[in-house]
Amino acid sequence: MAEPLWTSADIVAATGGRLAGAPFTATGVSIDTRTLEPGDLFVALADVRDGHEFAPAALERGAAGALVSREVGGAAVVVPDTLAALGRLGVAARERAAGARRGAVTGSVGKTSVTQAIRAGLERAGKAHGSVKSYNNHFGVPLTLARMPRDTERSVFEIGMNHAGEITPLTRMVRPHAVAITTVAQAHMEAFDDGEAGVARAKAEIFEGLEPGGLAVLNADNRWFDYLAGEARAKGAAVVAFGSADSCAAQLLDFQLTDGGARVSAKFRGQPTSYSLRQAGSHWGLMSLAALLMIEALGVSLADGIAALAAFEPLEGRGAEAEVAIAGGAFTLIDESYNANPASAAAALRTLGLRAARRRLAVLTDMLELGKDSAAYHAGLAPEVEAARVDLVFAAGPMMKSLYEALPPTRRGGYAEEAAALLPLITRAVEPGDVVMVKGSKASNAKALHDALRGPAPSSGEAA
């Protein structure tokens, strides 16, 4: 039986709520009946739909109790505001695991993968906890905190944003001992009148929650490094850098693709080191160094960090590969479909350019939330396509049309207004030995297009 995480008395004490129904003990916390496990506390949040509509079903499916703002006919703690109460529950979890070292990660590119790589390192050294998937917003961060067991020794949290002011309350909730900003790039630009400068300011909010004497791990190759370092030091933080310069605590010397991943050569604290990755993304040279510095800051050895990176698999939608059988052989399909901005799209194209292949095919859907200069950002990928020696580009969406029209006719594989309409164009063009990379924002349906190219999932009993 799972160890109790929360009793109803604990929840009442943390949230200031009142008990309705019988006392209960919860072994987990959930905000979604689709992923709820028996014994979870179900928190009824208001999003697209009111979570109270699902509370009775959650209790029927085995939830130990519910956190609600009105009674739902079962065991529950009733509070005025369930989201605020979830935050207080998260803070209570942090305070009762006061001995745990906490880290937090943000950035325009790579924050989910880096967070998960750090967590893999922490797990090698003891009882670790952290974000799952991309639980990085005003729901996901307090939920991750509230799920933290009291005996946690180390933890890491992903913190994201779409607008200014979103990171500050989340980092103050986490109170990290060390933070990393992977990079600042052109993402969520429509929310900032001054473009990337606004993004940099918003990312710098992560320093607001640092514990006294905390550490900031920053990308010295990013043009916002000096600004971010200044902001971190103004909050009393020490700064360590990763990048290509000799002055960096973690210096990237070389990154080479290998069968099944890549090989990194680096200097870490002045000492030469090299290690293998299962990640093939060109940005993973720097990202792996960011992860190692954070793993070190949270009290785990370099050896354990390197071992964790060597075993860390690409996450879904972030570089995972599959061989897809077609007449006469197979092609390699690279899934970069989780999300996209100009920096991540450029990184994906650079990685594609490093691949040995009969032909390189890029399938690109619109990058969203880029504001008034969106068309220019899309067209601006044309030099990256050229540098990567991409043979054919298949583009979908009104914004990606700007890139398609900026390409020479010899590189144009096909264009469609909607992602789904690209499928027959790609399937007619792809040949054995090709490498096909799919990249785009979630809402522009890159993932659905990738899944259609991959074909039906294996039925039960078949090898995946």
Long-range contacts (C-beta under 8 A, 24 or more apart in sequence): 1-27, 2-27, 2-28, 2-39, 3-27, 3-149, 5-29, 5-41, 5-147, 5-149, 6-41, 6-89, 6-146, 8-65, 8-75, 8-77, 10-92, 11-41, 11-65, 11-67, 11-77, 11-89, 12-77, 13-92, 14-88, 14-89, 14-91, 14-92, 15-67, 15-77, 15-79, 15-85, 15-88, 15-89, 16-79, 16-85, 16-88, 17-67, 17-77, 17-78, 17-79, 17-85, 18-77, 18-78, 19-76, 19-77, 19-78, 20-71, 20-75, 20-76, 20-77, 20-78, 21-65, 21-74, 21-75, 21-76, 22-75, 23-75, 24-64, 24-65, 24-75, 25-64, 26-64, 26-65, 27-64, 28-147, 29-89, 29-143, 29-146, 29-147, 30-58, 30-63, 31-86, 31-139, 31-143, 33-57, 33-58, 33-61, 36-61, 36-62, 36-63, 37-62, 38-62, 38-63, 39-63, 39-64, 40-64, 41-65, 41-66, 41-67, 42-66, 42-67, 43-67, 43-82, 43-85, 43-86, 43-143, 44-68, 44-69, 44-72, 44-82, 45-82, 45-83, 45-86, 45-139, 46-82, 46-83, 47-139, 51-82, 83-138, 83-139, 83-142, 86-139, 86-142, 86-143, 86-146, 87-142, 87-173, 89-142, 89-145, 89-146, 90-141, 90-142, 90-143, 90-144, 90-145, 90-146, 90-148, 90-173, 91-145, 91-173, 93-145, 93-146, 93-147, 93-148, 93-150, 94-145, 94-148, 94-173, 94-174, 94-175, 96-150, 97-148, 97-149, 97-150, 97-151, 97-152, 97-155, 99-153, 100-129, 100-148, 100-152, 100-153, 100-154, 100-155, 101-153, 101-154, 101-155, 101-177, 101-178, 101-297, 101-298, 101-299, 102-154, 102-155, 102-156, 102-157, 102-174, 102-175, 102-176, 102-177, 102-178, 102-211, 102-298, 103-154, 103-155, 103-156, 103-157, 103-176, 103-177, 103-178, 103-179, 103-180, 103-294, 103-297, 103-298, 104-156, 104-157, 104-158, 104-159, 104-171, 104-174, 104-176, 104-178, 104-179, 104-180, 104-206, 104-209, 105-156, 105-157, 105-158, 105-159, 105-179, 105-180, 105-181, 105-182, 105-294, 106-136, 106-158, 106-159, 106-160, 106-161, 106-167, 106-179, 106-180, 106-181, 106-182, 106-203, 106-206, 107-180, 107-181, 107-182, 107-183, 107-184, 107-203, 107-219, 108-182, 108-183, 108-184, 108-185, 108-186, 108-187, 108-199, 108-203, 108-341, 108-343, 108-344, 109-182, 109-183, 109-185, 109-187, 109-283, 109-341, 109-343, 109-344, 109-347, 110-182, 110-183, 110-283, 110-287, 110-344, 111-136, 111-158, 111-159, 111-160, 111-182, 112-136, 112-158, 112-315, 112-318, 112-338, 113-279, 113-287, 113-314, 113-315, 113-318, 114-180, 114-182, 114-287, 114-290, 114-291, 114-294, 115-156, 115-157, 115-158, 116-312, 116-315, 117-287, 117-288, 117-291, 117-308, 117-309, 117-312, 118-156, 118-291, 118-294, 118-295, 118-298, 119-156, 120-308, 120-309, 120-311, 120-312, 121-291, 121-292, 121-295, 121-300, 121-304, 121-305, 121-308, 121-309, 122-154, 122-155, 122-156, 122-295, 122-298, 122-300, 123-308, 124-300, 124-304, 124-307, 124-308, 125-153, 125-154, 125-299, 125-300, 125-301, 125-304, 126-153, 126-154, 127-151, 127-152, 127-153, 127-154, 128-152, 128-153, 128-154, 128-155, 128-156, 129-154, 129-155, 130-155, 130-156, 130-157, 130-158, 131-156, 131-157, 131-158, 134-158, 134-160, 134-338, 136-160, 137-166, 137-170, 138-166, 138-169, 138-170, 141-170, 141-173, 141-174, 142-173, 145-173, 145-174, 154-298, 154-299, 154-300, 156-294, 156-298, 159-206, 161-188, 161-202, 161-203, 161-205, 162-188, 162-191, 162-369, 163-188, 163-191, 163-202, 164-191, 164-192, 164-198, 164-201, 164-202, 164-205, 165-202, 165-205, 166-202, 166-205, 167-202, 167-203, 167-205, 167-206, 167-208, 168-205, 168-208, 168-209, 170-209, 171-205, 171-206, 171-207, 171-208, 171-209, 171-210, 172-208, 172-209, 173-209, 174-209, 175-209, 175-210, 175-211, 176-206, 176-209, 176-210, 176-211, 176-214, 177-210, 177-211, 177-214, 177-215, 177-297, 177-298, 178-214, 178-215, 178-216, 178-217, 178-294, 178-297, 178-298, 179-206, 179-207, 179-210, 179-214, 179-215, 179-216, 179-217, 179-237, 180-216, 180-217, 180-218, 180-290, 180-293, 180-294, 181-206, 181-216, 181-217, 181-218, 181-219, 181-228, 182-219, 182-287, 182-290, 183-219, 183-222, 183-286, 183-343, 184-222, 184-223, 184-224, 184-228, 185-222, 185-341, 185-342, 185-343, 185-344, 186-341, 186-342, 186-343, 186-370, 186-377, 187-341, 187-343, 187-369, 188-369, 189-369, 189-370, 189-371, 189-373, 189-374, 189-377, 190-369, 190-370, 190-371, 190-372, 190-374, 191-369, 191-371, 192-371, 195-371, 195-373, 196-224, 200-224, 200-227, 200-228, 203-228, 204-228, 204-231, 204-232, 207-231, 207-232, 207-234, 207-235, 207-237, 208-235, 210-235, 210-236, 210-237, 212-236, 213-237, 213-238, 214-238, 215-239, 215-240, 215-297, 216-240, 217-241, 217-242, 217-290, 217-293, 217-294, 217-297, 218-242, 219-243, 219-286, 219-290, 220-244, 220-245, 220-247, 220-248, 221-245, 221-286, 240-293, 240-297, 242-286, 242-289, 242-290, 242-293, 243-286, 243-289, 248-289, 249-293, 250-289, 250-290, 250-292, 250-293, 251-289, 252-285, 252-286, 252-289, 254-285, 255-282, 255-284, 255-285, 257-354, 257-355, 264-288, 264-289, 268-292, 268-302, 273-302, 273-306, 275-306, 275-309, 275-310, 276-309, 276-310, 277-309, 277-310, 277-312, 278-310, 278-311, 278-312, 278-313, 278-314, 279-312, 279-314, 279-319, 280-314, 280-319, 280-321, 280-351, 280-354, 280-355, 281-314, 281-318, 281-319, 281-347, 281-348, 281-351, 282-347, 282-350, 282-351, 282-354, 283-347, 283-351, 317-447, 317-450, 319-351, 322-454, 324-453, 324-454, 324-455, 326-430, 326-431, 326-432, 328-431, 328-432, 329-432, 329-433, 330-432, 331-430, 331-431, 331-432, 331-433, 331-434, 331-435, 331-436, 332-357, 332-434, 332-435, 332-436, 333-436, 333-438, 333-450, 333-453, 333-454, 334-435, 334-436, 334-437, 334-438, 335-438, 335-450, 335-454, 336-437, 336-438, 336-439, 336-446, 337-438, 337-439, 337-440, 337-442, 337-446, 337-447, 337-449, 337-450, 338-442, 338-447, 339-441, 339-442, 340-364, 340-365, 340-367, 340-368, 340-439, 340-440, 340-441, 340-444, 340-446, 341-367, 341-369, 341-370, 342-367, 342-370, 342-377, 342-380, 342-381, 344-439, 345-381, 345-384, 345-439, 346-381, 346-384, 348-437, 348-439, 349-381, 349-384, 349-385, 349-387, 349-388, 349-390, 349-437, 349-439, 350-384, 350-387, 350-388, 351-437, 352-388, 352-390, 352-435, 352-437, 353-387, 353-388, 353-389, 353-390, 355-435, 357-433, 357-434, 357-435, 358-431, 358-432, 358-433, 358-434, 358-435, 359-391, 359-392, 359-431, 359-433, 359-434, 359-435, 360-388, 360-389, 360-390, 360-391, 360-392, 360-434, 360-435, 360-437, 361-390, 361-391, 361-392, 361-393, 361-394, 361-413, 361-426, 361-429, 361-430, 361-434, 361-435, 361-436, 361-437, 362-388, 362-390, 362-392, 362-393, 362-394, 362-436, 362-437, 362-439, 363-393, 363-394, 363-396, 363-422, 363-426, 363-436, 363-437, 363-438, 363-439, 363-440, 363-446, 363-449, 363-450, 363-453, 364-393, 364-394, 364-395, 364-396, 364-400, 364-403, 364-438, 364-439, 364-440, 365-395, 365-396, 365-397, 365-400, 365-419, 365-439, 365-440, 365-441, 365-444, 365-445, 365-446, 365-449, 366-396, 366-397, 366-398, 366-399, 366-400, 366-440, 366-441, 366-444, 367-399, 367-400, 367-440, 367-441, 367-444, 368-399, 368-441, 368-443, 368-444, 369-441, 370-399, 374-399, 375-399, 375-402, 376-402, 378-402, 378-403, 379-403, 379-405, 379-406, 382-406, 382-407, 385-411, 386-411, 392-429, 394-422, 394-425, 394-426, 394-429, 395-422, 396-421, 396-422, 396-440, 396-444, 396-445, 396-449, 397-440, 397-444, 400-440, 400-444, 418-445, 419-444, 419-445, 419-446, 419-448, 419-449, 420-445, 420-448, 420-449, 420-452, 422-449, 423-449, 423-452, 423-453, 426-453, 427-453
